[in-house]
């Protein structure tokens, strides 16, 4: 890799100790370092004065305290800005030694993306290997070691694919196809939940990845995991991946609807796994807010009655999210309001009783707000005590 480097003197950058720090900073923080940042450094350092012995001791008169070497990227940039604001003076051409040093530093900074692609390829190579089995004579120790290697490969990929560019590259390497076909429904639950997590990590906010995952039949398998998998961790991660495929993704939402995803979501809310219940209710509320056109479908499924039944259970923090979803369902939707008013639900009395229970308990303030909103929207009722009296 070659760079066009302007002629500039290095001031303190020419010191070998600072040079080592500069390389270390680039190496450790390369993902945060853009070409624009490097350009800023170059432009600020380009016209600096040659460093004189008296300046090394603390300014031109030797009375100023010596300048400290920067310990991180922010400090390096600050030093460059301060030096760049100095009065212009005579400049010197860059020596071959200094030019080589800067080239090496910049190569080190920008080769990170290629290194990460190579890491992904190595992880995929591990995942593509045939699994050992007793029928082929492998011992239990060998099988356990192989499982550890595959788990580690999935963990590394999940970390790398937090970067959106890496997530796109992962799919170009056919990684998503491998996950969906071999690992999403793997017999080992440790591999299943890691795979579901990786699918979600890759898919969030990357339309190209979302489209590929959907085309590979990912939604159907994820809904099946959410609905039936015996592992709590797998179900929670499957829900995470589903949310990454349906939020702000119309094609994903349409697949979710065709596969009766709302029914699966309701069953998850009725499970005995608290974390799964909360996350399911939160996703339902998000979908109602962003897709109000689905309210009629949900009402026809009896969603109002099922949400009210959940609120009627023993009180828990989960109810805040259920009431939030119910608020979203009835807002600007008369059919939802009418269903909440059905006498057999006894929702008005339930909400008033809940308000009395939660009043003056700061940790339940949001749930109390939802109760009061539902009373106002559905029953034109005001809370028994004014908010100022809480």
Secondary structure, 3 states (H helix, E strand, C coil): CCCCCCCCCCHHHHCHHHHHHHHHHHHHCHHHCCHHHHHHHHHHHHCCCCCCHHHHCCCCCCCCCCCCCCCCHHHHHHHHHHHHCCCCCCCCCCCHHHHHHHHHHHHHHHCHHHHHHHHHHHHHHHHHCCCCCHHHCCCHHHHHHHHHHHHHHHHHHHHHCCCHHHHHHHHHCCHHHHHHHHHCCCCCHHHHHHHHHHHHHHHCCCHHHHHHHHHCCHHHHHHHHHHHCCCHHHHHHHHHHHHHHHCCCHHHHHHHHHCCHHHHHHHHHCCCCHHHHHHHHHHHHHHHHHCHHHHHHHHHCCHHHHHHHHHCCCCCCHHHHHHHHHHHHHCCCHHHHHHHCCHHHCHHHHHHHHHHHHCCCHHHHHHHHHHHHHHHHHHCCCCCCCHHHC
